[in-house]
Amino acid sequence: MLTSVFFKEKPARALAALAKKDREWYASMLSKEIDCTYPHLINTLATFEEAGLVKLEGQGRINVIKLTEAGEDLAHDLEGVLRRLERMDSKSIEKGERTETLENQEPVVEEKLKKNR
């Protein structure tokens, strides 16, 4: 998938999902939405909070995740980029082309490095 070439997919999808205003977001809901482990998402949210992209508002034992103004701007930009990349991926699949991921490219890079030594 092209998204893995350009950025870390789960954090990008987490931020883009938070832009959906149809519900209040909790960490457990968001982790299911983006198919991410809960601990990984908690670490990602802490990074987002430090960067001023989200704020966590406590409601008893549960924290509601809200985007800040800066987070909303970035989330909307990411939504557009993700949509474009997904369209490009689906066009490649329709044409029968193979899209490379970083994982698929690592052995090739390692081989090139060995040859250059």
Summary of the structure (lengths in Angstrom):
residues: 117
radius of gyration: 17.4
end to end distance: 30.8
largest distance: 58.8
contacts: 293
relative contact order: 0.16
helix: 65%
strand: 12%
